[in-house]
Each structure stands twice: as structure tokens, then as C-alpha cells.
Amino acid sequence: MDTGTGTFGGCRLVGIGVDAVEVTRLRELLARRPSMAERLFTESELAYATRATDPIPRMATRFAAKEATMKALGVGLGAFRFTDVEVVRIGLGAPTLLLHHAADDLARRSEVTDWHLSLTHTDQMAMAFVVAEYVALARGSARAGAAS
């Protein structure tokens, strides 16, 4: 039962974030400054994206996820590096978040135990929706989305 505190059955919403990225703008940015890709994306994200004929829409969804994660944690640009948030896929499963370094530290301080991520894109627009949640049952167990 919701007690007005955002809790339900031992769960608490920590934050939500949504972001949209124009695919063309990211394409133009990376054409002007190719080295930006290494500042924005992890090696595994770049490897995943470049398996597609056109990697930019995949990169745009991952960039949107990074910004949406910042919003879900209640922080803005500069709170951590973009590569501190990684979108990962395990097999054919849905994408999820793996946080590193300063982003993981912030999530721990905010008591985030679970992440929910939804990604979508067209040729023109990429979007990500992120929910950060605290689940009481997860306390003391391996945290979903946290790096070891």
C-alpha cells in the first residue's frame, strides 16, 4: 500500500528520468569530433553499436540512457563521466544499466537497488526512460546493475 512516501510493498521509487536525442545531431557531433565517441561510450557499447550497418541510432539510445540516468539520480551534467553509465545486454535479454565509479557511488548513496530501462529509436530520434528503485528485499544481496 502506498503510504504517500512513494513506497509500495517494500519498494521505493528513487527517481525517474527520460531523455531524447536527435540522431542527426549526434551523427554531426561525431563526424566533427570522432574522439568524442570514446568519451561518451564504453568499449562494449561501441562494439555493440558498430555491429549495425548504421551505429549512430544505437549510440544515440545509449547516450539518451546516460542522460536519463543522471535525471533519475537527480543530478546534471558533470556529476560523473558518461562512461560511468553503461548500457549492457546479456544474450537476447532486455538492455539494462551497469554503473561504474562515481555513478555507482551516487546510486549506492541514493540506495538504488534496481534499475528499469526502456530504449527506442527511429532514424530521427532516440529515447530512453529510466526508473531507479529501492527494493527492501534486495538490501544485502547483489545489487542489480552495479559493477563488482
C-alpha positions in Angstrom: 0.0 0.0 0.0 1.3 3.5 -0.9 1.8 5.5 2.3 2.3 8.8 0.4 6.1 8.3 0.6 6.5 6.6 -2.8 6.7 3.1 -1.2 4.8 0.0 -2.0 5.4 -3.4 -0.5 9.0 -2.7 0.5 9.7 -0.8 -2.8 10.5 2.9 -3.1 10.9 5.0 -6.2 14.2 6.8 -6.0 13.8 8.7 -9.3 12.8 8.6 -12.9 14.5 10.1 -16.0 13.7 10.4 -19.6 15.8 11.8 -22.4 15.5 12.2 -26.2 18.4 12.6 -28.6 18.2 13.7 -32.2 20.1 11.1 -34.2 21.3 13.6 -36.8 22.8 15.9 -34.1 24.8 13.0 -32.6 25.9 12.0 -36.1 27.1 15.5 -36.9 28.9 15.8 -33.5 30.8 12.5 -34.0 31.6 13.5 -37.6 33.2 16.7 -36.4 34.8 15.2 -33.3 35.3 11.4 -33.7 37.3 11.2 -30.5 34.1 12.1 -28.6 32.8 8.5 -29.0 35.5 7.3 -26.5 34.4 9.9 -24.0 30.7 9.1 -24.3 30.7 5.3 -24.7 32.4 2.3 -23.2 34.3 -0.2 -25.4 31.4 -2.7 -25.2 28.8 -0.1 -26.1 30.9 0.9 -29.2 31.4 -2.7 -30.1 27.6 -3.3 -29.9 26.8 -0.2 -31.9 29.3 -0.9 -34.7 27.8 -4.3 -35.4 24.9 -2.4 -37.0 25.1 -1.0 -40.6 24.4 2.4 -39.1 25.7 2.5 -35.5 24.5 6.1 -34.7 20.9 5.2 -33.7 22.2 2.6 -31.2 24.7 5.1 -29.9 22.0 7.8 -29.6 19.8 5.5 -27.5 22.7 4.8 -25.2 23.5 8.4 -24.9 19.9 9.1 -24.0 20.1 6.4 -21.4 23.1 8.0 -19.8 21.4 11.4 -19.5 18.1 9.8 -18.3 20.1 8.0 -15.6 21.5 11.4 -14.4 18.0 12.7 -14.2 16.8 9.6 -12.3 19.6 10.2 -9.8 18.7 13.9 -9.5 22.0 15.2 -10.9 23.1 17.1 -14.0 26.0 17.0 -16.4 29.3 16.8 -14.7 28.2 14.6 -11.8 30.0 11.7 -13.3 31.6 10.7 -16.6 29.3 9.4 -19.4 31.3 6.1 -19.4 30.3 5.6 -15.8 26.9 4.5 -17.0 26.9 1.6 -19.4 24.0 0.0 -21.3 24.5 -3.7 -21.4 22.7 -6.6 -23.0 23.0 -10.2 -21.8 22.2 -12.6 -24.6 18.9 -11.7 -26.1 17.6 -10.1 -22.9 16.4 -6.6 -22.5 19.1 -3.9 -22.1 20.0 -2.9 -18.5 22.3 -0.5 -16.8 25.7 -1.2 -15.3 27.1 1.7 -13.3 30.8 2.3 -12.5 32.9 4.7 -10.4 31.2 8.0 -9.5 27.8 7.0 -10.9 27.8 3.7 -8.9 28.8 5.6 -5.7 26.0 8.1 -6.2 23.5 5.2 -6.8 24.7 3.5 -3.6 24.3 6.7 -1.6 20.8 7.1 -3.1 20.0 3.4 -2.1 19.2 2.4 -5.7 19.0 -1.4 -5.8 17.2 -1.9 -9.1 17.1 -0.2 -12.5 14.5 -0.3 -15.2 15.4 0.8 -18.7 13.4 1.2 -21.9 15.1 2.3 -25.1 13.6 3.1 -28.5 14.7 4.9 -31.7 13.7 5.8 -35.2 16.0 7.1 -37.9 15.5 10.6 -36.5 15.0 10.3 -32.7 16.3 8.1 -29.9 14.7 7.9 -26.4 15.4 6.3 -23.1 13.3 6.0 -20.0 15.0 5.1 -16.7 13.5 4.2 -13.3 15.7 3.9 -10.2 14.2 1.9 -7.4 15.0 0.8 -3.9 13.7 -2.7 -3.1 14.0 -3.7 0.6 14.4 -7.4 -0.2 17.5 -6.6 -2.4 19.3 -5.0 0.5 22.4 -7.1 1.4 22.2 -9.0 -1.9 24.0 -8.3 -5.1 22.7 -5.0 -6.4 21.1 -5.1 -9.8 23.1 -3.0 -12.3 26.1 -2.5 -10.0 29.6 -3.2 -11.1 31.6 -5.6 -8.9 
